[in-house]
Amino acid sequence: MSWLTDTRNAYDAIAAGYADETRDLLNRLLHVRAGVVLFADLVRAIDGGPVADVGCGPGHTTALLRDLGVDAFGIDLSPAMIETARREHPGARFEIGSMTDLELADGSLAGVLAWWSLIYIPDEAVPGVLDQFYRVLRPGGVLAVGFHVGDESMLETTGDDQSTQAYVYHRQPSRVADWLRQAGFAIEAQHLLSPDEAKPGAILFARRPVASPR
């Protein structure tokens, strides 16, 4: 899948600088931070357990989850991002991996956080990724997905010479919610962020039902 290679290369090219740019991001974007806090509360409400921050980048959100008392670890496609995350947050666990094929046991997680990482997955691959999330969550486990809102995809260039490219997908919350329901999740809440700005966002909170429909 060439888009996986493109995404990996794009983030390998910017890993160190991206860590600097996003280090205080959750302190600046308080509504987004509130979504992480709510996710942590939902995980603790089911007596905790391992949580995967899938597409963790430099690990700042993983570290916040751990500060909030969640047994969180990070997974990212980019080896350079994982190297950066391990250096930035040496007390946490980080692994190279792809959300398209998670190397995790069935029902092994209390939660999955996909924080603006599903935005790199083409439409045709999203259902398979959500099936992976469903598989690794235990019944009653929590999923939170953050993403850009819109109807278009755009090519972003990265790297010092702007030669590395990856597509970023913007989607309507209703479409993401439909995909989640088709994967077997129950939608619990939707938060719309910055609806009057040029780049709105959304967070969907969902759960693998205790009585699984699958």
C-alpha positions in Angstrom: 0.0 0.0 0.0 1.8 3.1 -1.3 -0.1 5.4 1.0 1.3 3.7 4.1 4.8 4.3 2.7 4.0 7.9 1.9 2.7 8.5 5.4 5.7 6.8 7.1 8.1 8.8 5.0 6.3 12.1 5.6 6.5 11.7 9.4 10.0 10.3 9.3 11.0 13.5 7.6 9.6 15.8 10.2 9.8 13.9 13.5 12.2 16.1 15.5 10.6 19.4 14.5 7.0 18.0 14.9 7.8 17.0 18.5 8.8 20.6 19.2 5.8 22.1 17.5 3.3 19.9 19.3 4.9 19.7 22.8 2.5 22.2 24.3 -0.4 21.7 21.8 -2.8 20.2 24.3 -2.2 23.1 26.7 -3.1 25.5 23.9 -6.1 23.5 22.5 -8.0 23.1 25.7 -11.1 21.6 24.1 -9.0 18.9 22.5 -7.2 18.3 25.8 -10.7 17.9 27.4 -11.4 15.1 25.0 -8.3 13.3 26.2 -9.3 13.8 29.8 -12.8 12.5 29.1 -11.4 9.5 27.4 -9.2 8.8 30.4 -12.2 9.1 32.7 -14.2 6.7 30.6 -11.3 4.1 30.7 -11.0 4.5 34.5 -14.8 4.0 34.8 -14.4 0.5 33.4 -11.7 -0.3 35.9 -8.8 0.6 33.6 -6.5 -1.7 31.6 -4.1 -1.2 28.8 -4.8 1.6 26.3 -3.3 2.1 22.9 -2.6 5.6 21.5 -2.6 4.6 17.8 -0.7 7.0 15.6 0.9 8.4 18.7 3.6 10.6 16.9 6.1 12.0 19.4 4.1 10.6 22.3 2.8 13.8 24.0 -0.8 12.5 24.2 0.4 9.1 25.4 2.3 10.9 28.2 -0.8 13.0 29.1 -2.9 9.8 29.4 -0.3 8.3 31.7 -0.3 11.4 33.8 -4.1 11.0 34.1 -3.6 7.5 35.5 -4.2 5.5 32.4 -1.9 2.5 31.4 -1.3 3.9 28.0 1.3 3.0 25.4 1.9 4.4 21.9 2.0 2.9 18.4 3.1 4.7 15.3 3.9 3.8 11.7 7.0 6.1 11.7 10.2 4.7 13.2 11.6 8.2 13.5 8.5 9.2 15.5 8.8 6.2 17.8 12.5 7.0 18.3 11.5 10.6 19.2 8.7 9.5 21.5 11.0 7.1 23.4 13.5 10.0 23.8 10.9 12.5 24.9 9.1 10.2 27.3 11.5 7.5 28.4 9.1 6.1 31.1 6.5 5.1 28.5 6.2 2.2 26.1 6.2 2.9 22.3 6.1 0.5 19.4 6.4 0.7 15.7 3.2 -0.6 14.1 0.3 0.0 11.7 -3.3 0.5 12.6 -4.2 -1.6 9.5 -2.7 -4.7 11.2 -2.3 -4.3 15.0 -0.1 -6.8 16.6 -2.3 -7.0 19.7 -4.3 -9.9 21.1 -8.1 -10.0 20.7 -9.9 -8.2 23.5 -6.7 -7.1 25.2 -7.3 -3.4 25.5 -9.6 -1.2 27.6 -9.3 1.7 25.2 -8.1 2.8 21.8 -7.3 6.5 21.1 -6.9 7.5 17.4 -6.1 11.2 17.8 -6.0 12.8 14.3 -4.4 9.7 13.0 -7.3 8.2 11.0 -7.0 11.3 8.7 -4.2 9.5 6.8 -6.3 6.4 6.0 -8.1 6.3 2.6 -11.8 5.8 2.6 -11.6 2.2 1.3 -9.2 1.2 4.2 -11.1 2.8 7.1 -13.5 -0.1 7.7 -10.6 -2.5 8.0 -8.9 -0.2 10.5 -12.1 0.1 12.6 -12.4 -3.7 12.5 -8.9 -3.8 14.0 -9.9 -1.4 16.8 -13.0 -3.5 17.5 -11.0 -6.7 17.6 -8.4 -5.5 20.1 -10.9 -3.9 22.5 -12.5 -6.0 25.2 -16.3 -5.8 25.5 -17.2 -2.5 27.1 -13.9 -1.0 25.9 -13.7 2.6 24.8 -12.7 4.2 21.5 -12.1 7.9 20.8 -11.4 9.2 17.3 -10.4 12.7 16.6 -10.3 14.1 13.0 -10.6 17.1 10.7 -14.1 17.9 9.5 -14.8 18.5 5.8 -15.5 16.9 2.5 -12.2 16.9 0.8 -8.7 15.3 0.9 -5.6 17.3 0.3 -2.0 16.5 -0.5 0.4 17.8 2.2 4.1 18.1 1.6 6.7 17.8 4.3 10.5 17.8 4.8 13.1 20.5 4.3 12.8 20.3 0.5 9.0 19.7 0.5 9.6 16.5 -1.4 7.7 14.1 0.9 3.9 13.9 0.3 0.9 12.3 2.0 -2.8 12.7 1.6 -4.9 14.1 4.6 -8.6 13.2 4.6 -11.3 15.5 6.0 -14.6 13.8 6.8 -18.1 14.6 8.1 -18.8 13.2 11.6 -21.9 11.4 10.3 -19.8 9.4 7.9 -17.3 8.4 10.5 -20.2 7.5 12.8 -21.7 5.3 10.1 -18.4 3.5 9.7 -18.1 3.0 13.4 -21.6 1.5 13.6 -20.9 -0.8 10.7 -17.9 -2.1 12.6 -20.1 -2.9 15.6 -19.5 0.1 17.8 -22.1 2.0 19.8 -21.7 5.8 19.5 -21.8 7.6 22.8 -20.9 11.2 22.1 -19.8 13.6 19.4 -17.9 16.8 20.1 -17.6 19.4 17.3 -14.5 21.6 17.6 -14.0 25.1 16.2 -17.1 25.0 13.8 -16.7 28.6 12.8 -13.0 28.3 11.9 -11.4 27.3 8.6 -10.3 23.8 9.9 -13.0 22.4 12.2 -12.5 19.1 14.0 -14.6 16.5 15.7 -14.2 13.8 18.3 -16.4 10.7 18.4 -16.6 8.6 21.5 -17.7 5.0 21.0 -17.7 1.7 22.8 -17.5 -2.0 21.9 -20.8 -3.2 23.4 -20.6 -5.7 26.3 -23.2 -7.8 24.5 -21.4 -7.9 21.1 -23.5 -7.7 18.0 -20.8 -9.6 16.1 
